[in-house]
Amino acid sequence: MSPLPLAGVQVADFTRVLTGPYCTMQLADLGADVIKVEPPQGDDTRAWGPPYQYADQPNASSPNASNLREASYFLGVNRGKRSLVLDLKTAAGQQAAEALIARSDLVVENFRPCTFARLGFDWERLHAQYPRLIYASITGFGAGPYRDRPGYDVIAQGMGGLMSYNGEPGGQPLRVGVAVADVFAGALMTQALLAALYQREQTGKGQRLEVNLLESVIALGANQISSYLAAGEVPTAPGLRHRSIVPYGTFPCQDGFINVAVGNDSLWYKFCLALGAPELASNPAYARNEQRVERRAEVEAHTLALLTSVDRAELLRRLDAAGVPSGPVYNVAEVFADPHVQARGVALSLPHALLGHTTVTAPPWEFDGERPPVRLPPPALGQHTAEILSELGLSAQLSKGLGAEALG
């Protein structure tokens, strides 16, 4: 693609761990020049292993030649960025950060509240000095009684109600396996940044943005939250089933598990015929979804009997032919072995300065039928420090005060 949608946009990325890096990775995927500012020890997630990916061969010229591995956690959310090592507690580090911010369109940070301001980078000063700058903060809770609490994904999942309606009926609250509070908050901030860039085109002015983990989880609740707000019903964990549609959910078959989504009455009729049960299709007691919900136990018992007697491949073949939405339940290795996923090119192998190569997922969008390319692999620590300092008009000798032992 030429040009990418955010070509020419520069991002000063002062984020770490997951939610901020996920946001800035999306900006990089869309074409922004994302400069990831890291402390001398690097983003915390560089050490969050195992699992690690180890270098193919020693590379004496790499920034981390003494430690030829990278945590897979870091690799998963930092593609497309350049790494600049700065110690923000030093005058030299603050000087370089100021020079970076001065030429950036977006600043994104997810420090504890007020931390960035205490370092001298408060919104009021930066807005007065750089009125076109868009300043984005991701916090745990936003302003209010919990403002100073540290924000972690599992805390937000619990306090946002998500764990109460996830899991098995009557079971203990269950955290979602992926850090959805972090990922969704990062995605929401990406949306807000794109909107702010568009508005800046109309007004010429930047603005301050904030997204927090707690309200991101509440927003993620969507129809579950509305069942309480609109109808006064407190949602509970439905397990593998849907509380309002039957049959809909995960069911065992002869050799694994399958998901079936019988979302309307016409699909119920097709579902029954596809599985050789015309007597269920014609039974007036099950004709409407409301009736099937009322007779959930009966309907699901019939469904189980039909599905457990057939292997997964045959079930999928029959249901696909009938136009009934269905799909296998994969583990991650099976996901990337799936012929459709392979044909889509979802996994990309890229050269890496430290590791020799690494594999990342491709950006999940298409523009005019083309997927944006991944322009850079996840960076080695400090890989681009000298190059970025030069772009900022600063001497590489400044690095002696940045805490950067080695530079790319």
C-alpha positions in Angstrom: 0.0 0.0 0.0 1.2 3.5 -0.8 0.8 5.6 1.2 -0.4 4.0 4.4 -3.3 5.8 6.1 -1.1 7.3 8.9 2.0 7.9 6.9 3.7 11.0 8.2 2.2 10.8 11.7 4.8 10.5 14.4 4.0 8.9 17.7 6.1 9.3 20.9 5.3 6.1 22.7 5.9 6.1 26.4 3.9 3.0 27.1 4.8 -0.4 28.4 3.4 -3.9 29.1 0.2 -4.5 27.1 -2.6 -2.0 26.8 -0.5 1.0 25.6 1.8 -1.1 23.4 -1.2 -2.7 21.8 -2.6 0.7 20.9 0.7 2.0 19.5 1.2 -1.2 17.5 -2.1 -0.6 15.8 -0.9 2.9 14.9 2.3 1.5 13.5 0.3 -1.0 11.5 -1.6 1.9 10.0 1.6 3.6 8.9 2.6 5.9 11.8 6.3 6.2 12.8 6.1 4.9 16.4 9.1 5.6 18.5 9.0 3.3 21.6 10.7 5.0 24.5 12.1 2.4 26.9 14.1 2.7 30.2 17.6 1.2 30.2 16.3 -2.1 31.4 13.6 -2.2 28.7 9.9 -2.6 28.7 8.9 -4.9 31.6 7.5 -7.5 29.1 11.0 -8.1 27.6 11.6 -10.2 30.8 8.1 -11.8 31.0 9.0 -15.3 30.2 9.0 -18.1 29.5 8.3 -18.6 26.8 11.2 -17.0 25.0 12.4 -17.0 21.4 16.1 -17.5 21.2 18.4 -16.2 18.5 19.2 -18.3 15.5 22.9 -17.4 15.8 24.9 -15.1 18.0 25.0 -11.6 16.6 27.8 -9.5 18.1 26.5 -6.3 16.6 23.1 -6.5 18.2 22.1 -4.2 21.1 21.6 -7.2 23.4 24.4 -9.4 22.3 24.9 -10.7 25.9 21.3 -11.9 26.1 20.2 -13.5 22.9 16.6 -14.1 23.6 13.3 -12.1 23.7 10.1 -12.8 25.6 7.3 -13.9 23.3 5.0 -11.5 25.3 7.0 -8.5 24.1 7.2 -9.7 20.5 3.4 -10.1 20.3 2.6 -6.4 20.8 5.5 -4.3 19.5 5.9 -4.9 15.8 6.4 -1.9 13.5 8.1 0.3 16.1 11.6 1.8 16.7 13.2 1.5 20.1 14.8 4.6 21.8 16.4 4.1 25.2 16.0 7.1 27.6 16.4 7.3 31.3 13.7 9.9 32.1 15.1 10.4 35.5 18.1 12.1 34.0 18.5 15.6 32.5 19.8 14.1 29.3 16.8 11.7 29.0 14.3 14.5 29.6 16.1 16.7 27.0 15.8 13.9 24.4 12.2 13.2 25.4 11.3 16.9 25.0 12.9 17.0 21.5 10.9 13.9 20.5 7.6 15.3 21.8 8.3 18.6 20.1 8.2 16.9 16.7 5.5 14.4 17.4 1.8 14.4 16.5 0.8 12.0 19.3 2.1 11.3 22.8 0.8 8.1 24.4 1.6 7.1 28.0 0.3 4.7 30.5 2.2 5.6 33.6 0.5 5.7 37.0 -1.5 8.9 37.3 0.6 12.1 37.5 3.9 10.2 37.0 4.5 11.7 33.5 3.5 15.1 34.8 6.0 14.8 37.7 8.7 14.1 35.1 7.9 17.5 33.6 5.6 16.4 30.8 2.2 17.6 32.0 -0.6 18.2 29.5 -1.0 21.9 30.4 2.6 22.8 29.6 2.8 20.6 26.5 -0.5 21.9 25.1 0.6 25.5 25.6 3.9 24.9 24.0 2.8 22.5 21.2 -0.9 23.3 20.6 -1.3 20.7 17.8 -0.1 17.8 20.0 -2.6 15.1 20.9 -1.8 13.7 24.4 -3.3 10.3 25.3 -3.2 8.6 28.7 -4.4 5.1 29.6 -5.1 4.6 33.2 -6.6 1.9 35.5 -9.6 3.8 36.7 -9.7 7.4 35.5 -10.4 10.4 37.8 -12.3 9.6 41.0 -11.8 7.8 44.3 -9.8 5.0 42.7 -7.6 7.3 40.6 -4.3 6.3 42.3 -4.9 2.6 42.3 -2.6 0.6 40.0 -4.5 -0.8 37.1 -4.1 -4.5 36.0 -6.2 -6.5 33.6 -7.4 -9.0 36.2 -8.5 -6.3 38.6 -10.5 -4.5 35.9 -12.1 -7.8 34.7 -13.3 -8.4 38.3 -14.4 -4.8 39.1 -16.1 -4.4 35.7 -18.3 -7.4 36.3 -16.9 -9.5 33.5 -15.8 -12.3 35.7 -19.2 -12.6 37.2 -20.9 -13.6 33.9 -18.0 -15.7 32.6 -17.6 -19.3 33.4 -19.8 -22.2 34.4 -23.2 -21.7 36.0 -22.8 -21.8 39.8 -19.0 -21.9 39.5 -16.4 -19.5 40.7 -15.8 -16.2 38.8 -13.5 -16.8 35.8 -11.1 -14.5 34.2 -11.1 -14.4 30.4 -8.0 -16.2 29.1 -6.7 -13.2 27.1 -6.1 -9.9 28.8 -9.3 -8.4 27.3 -9.3 -5.3 29.6 -5.9 -4.3 28.3 -6.5 -5.2 24.7 -9.9 -3.6 24.5 -8.7 -0.4 26.2 -5.8 -0.2 23.8 -8.2 -0.6 20.8 -10.5 2.0 22.2 -7.6 4.4 22.6 -6.6 3.8 19.0 -10.2 4.8 18.0 -10.0 7.9 20.1 -6.6 8.9 18.6 -7.8 8.5 15.0 -10.9 10.6 15.8 -8.7 13.3 17.4 -6.4 13.4 14.4 -9.4 13.9 12.2 -10.8 16.7 14.4 -7.3 18.3 14.4 -7.6 18.6 10.7 -10.8 20.7 11.2 -9.6 22.8 14.2 -5.8 22.8 14.0 -5.7 22.0 17.7 -4.7 18.9 19.7 -6.5 17.6 22.7 -6.1 15.4 25.8 -7.6 11.9 25.6 -8.0 9.3 28.4 -9.2 5.7 28.4 -9.3 3.5 31.5 -9.4 -0.2 32.0 -12.4 -0.3 34.3 -14.8 1.5 31.9 -13.4 -0.4 29.0 -14.5 -3.7 30.6 -17.9 -2.1 31.4 -18.2 -1.1 27.7 -17.2 -4.5 26.6 -20.2 -5.9 28.5 -22.6 -4.5 25.9 -25.7 -6.7 25.9 -24.8 -8.2 29.3 -24.6 -4.8 30.9 -27.8 -3.7 29.2 -29.7 -6.6 30.6 -29.2 -5.0 34.0 -29.6 -1.3 33.1 -32.7 -1.9 30.9 -34.3 -4.8 32.5 -32.9 -5.0 36.0 -31.6 -8.5 35.5 -28.1 -9.2 36.9 -26.4 -11.4 34.3 -24.9 -14.7 35.5 -22.4 -17.1 33.9 -24.0 -19.1 31.1 -21.1 -21.5 30.7 -20.8 -22.7 27.1 -24.4 -21.7 26.2 -26.2 -18.5 25.2 -28.8 -17.3 27.7 -31.2 -16.1 25.0 -30.7 -18.5 22.1 -31.1 -22.3 22.0 -29.1 -24.2 20.7 -26.2 -21.8 20.6 -22.7 -22.6 22.0 -20.1 -25.2 22.4 -21.0 -28.9 22.2 -19.0 -32.1 22.2 -18.9 -34.3 19.1 -17.3 -37.7 18.5 -13.7 -36.4 18.3 -13.6 -32.9 19.9 -15.8 -29.9 20.2 -17.9 -27.8 17.8 -19.6 -24.4 18.1 -23.1 -24.1 16.7 -25.1 -20.9 16.3 -28.7 -21.6 15.6 -29.7 -17.9 15.6 -33.2 -18.1 14.3 -36.1 -20.5 13.7 -35.3 -21.1 10.0 -31.8 -22.2 11.1 -33.3 -24.6 13.7 -35.3 -26.3 10.9 -32.2 -26.6 8.7 -30.1 -27.8 11.7 -32.4 -30.6 12.5 -32.7 -31.8 8.8 -28.9 -31.6 8.4 -28.4 -34.0 11.3 -31.1 -36.4 10.2 -33.8 -35.4 12.7 -36.9 -34.3 10.8 -39.1 -35.2 13.7 -37.4 -32.4 15.7 -37.8 -30.0 12.8 -41.5 -30.6 12.7 -42.1 -30.6 16.4 -44.3 -27.6 17.2 -43.0 -27.5 20.8 -39.6 -26.4 19.5 -40.6 -24.3 16.5 -39.8 -20.9 18.0 -36.7 -19.8 19.8 -38.7 -18.6 22.8 -40.1 -22.2 23.1 -36.6 -23.7 22.8 -35.3 -21.4 25.6 -38.2 -22.5 27.8 -37.4 -26.2 27.0 -33.6 -25.7 27.0 -32.8 -28.9 28.8 -34.9 -31.0 26.3 -33.5 -29.2 23.2 -29.9 -29.5 24.4 -30.3 -33.1 25.2 -31.6 -33.8 21.7 -28.7 -31.6 20.3 -26.1 -33.6 22.3 -27.5 -36.9 21.1 -27.2 -35.7 17.5 -23.7 -34.3 17.7 -21.9 -36.8 19.8 -22.6 -39.6 17.4 -20.8 -37.9 14.5 -17.2 -36.8 14.0 -16.3 -33.1 13.7 -15.3 -33.1 10.0 -18.6 -34.7 9.0 -20.7 -32.4 11.2 -19.0 -29.3 9.7 -19.6 -30.7 6.2 -23.3 -31.2 6.8 -23.9 -27.9 8.6 -22.0 -25.9 6.0 -24.0 -27.5 3.3 -27.2 -26.6 5.1 -26.1 -23.0 5.7 -26.0 -23.4 9.5 -23.3 -21.4 11.2 -20.8 -23.7 12.8 -17.1 -24.1 13.4 -14.5 -26.2 15.2 -13.0 -25.3 18.6 -9.3 -25.1 17.9 -6.2 -24.8 20.0 -3.7 -22.2 18.8 -1.6 -24.7 16.9 -4.7 -25.8 15.0 -5.6 -22.2 14.3 -2.4 -21.7 12.3 -2.6 -25.1 10.6 -6.1 -24.2 9.3 -5.9 -23.8 5.4 -8.0 -20.7 5.5 -5.7 -19.0 8.0 -2.7 -20.1 6.0 -4.2 -18.8 2.8 -4.9 -15.4 4.4 -1.2 -15.1 5.4 -2.0 -14.3 9.0 1.5 -15.3 10.3 4.4 -13.4 8.9 8.1 -14.3 9.4 10.3 -11.2 9.6 14.1 -10.6 10.0 15.0 -9.5 13.5 18.2 -7.7 14.6 18.7 -9.9 17.7 16.9 -13.2 16.9 17.7 -13.6 13.2 14.0 -13.9 12.5 10.7 -13.8 14.3 7.1 -14.5 13.4 4.2 -12.1 14.1 0.6 -11.8 13.2 -0.4 -9.6 10.3 -2.4 -6.4 10.7 -6.1 -7.4 10.8 -7.4 -4.8 8.2 -7.6 -4.5 4.5 -7.6 -1.2 2.5 -8.8 -1.5 -1.1 -8.2 -5.3 -0.8 -4.7 -4.9 0.5 -3.4 -5.7 4.0 -1.0 -3.1 5.4 2.6 -4.5 5.4 4.5 -5.0 8.6 7.3 -2.5 8.0 9.5 -3.3 11.0 9.8 -6.3 13.3 9.6 -5.8 17.1 12.7 -3.9 17.9 15.7 -5.0 20.0 16.3 -2.9 23.0 17.8 0.5 22.0 18.2 -0.7 18.4 17.3 2.7 17.0 18.7 5.1 19.7 21.5 6.5 17.6 19.4 6.9 14.5 16.6 8.7 16.4 18.9 11.0 18.3 20.4 12.0 14.9 16.9 12.7 13.5 16.2 14.9 16.6 19.4 16.9 15.9 21.0 15.6 19.1 24.5 14.2 19.4 25.0 10.5 19.8 27.2 11.5 22.7 24.0 12.4 24.6 23.5 8.6 24.9 26.1 8.6 27.8 23.4 10.3 29.9 20.5 8.2 28.7 21.4 5.0 30.4 21.9 3.3 27.0 25.0 1.0 27.2 24.8 0.0 23.6 23.1 1.5 20.6 21.9 0.2 17.3 
